């Protein structure tokens, strides 16, 4: 590195210190990418932050170009994390190329932000399918997709069976055979796992979380949470709560 380059970098670092600029937490960044690879769309939406928000460096003085540069970096990183977690290289790179091109053709900040969220959600859904397809039949993968897409509603076996064009009795047997637990237990466990993430990364109360996931009552939510986590929601939050992750953006959609 030339002396001139070193001097310019030193000036840039000094300028950032003068402005009290800090890059986003590395742990927060890794948690976000890992949430995509896990296929947990609720957690992804909690941890996702708008491009060029707090903690983002400035890569261009032009606002749109700065967004597009950060978009390309985000797409490249997400693709590589997903490849490492089992997505095929071709699929990951095709998606990355598509979304970078979409961002490049955008003419407004809103279009770029919308494309970024669409990309994040698409990678997350595909990663959930990648992970589940290693274990379950196509019918059960589709059933799990339905469950994950409707966590904020009451989920009934008959509704999923109708969606899959199967009889309820057959789906119930198939679900128990492949997952090892009943349909209702799987739904409750999945809701509890997402509720646990809210307790870790947000300030939502037991009642708010119970309502968010459509449990019949707060007391029932606590009972089901204790069944799978071996402790109450309050006990879990006391142990695992991570306030450093909390921002105005960590609200489930």
Secondary structure by P-SEA (a helix, b strand, c coil): ccaaaaaaaaaaaaaaaaaccccccaaaaaaaaaaaaaccaaaaaaacccccccccccccccaaaaaaaaaaaaaaaaaaaaaaacccaaaaaaaaaaaaaaaaacccaaaaaaaaaaaaaaaaaaaaaaaaaacccaaaaaaaaaaaacccccccaaaaaaaacccaaaaaaaaaaaccccaaaaaaaaaaaaaaaaaacccccaaaaaaaaccccaaaaaaaaaacccccaaaaaaccccccccccccccc
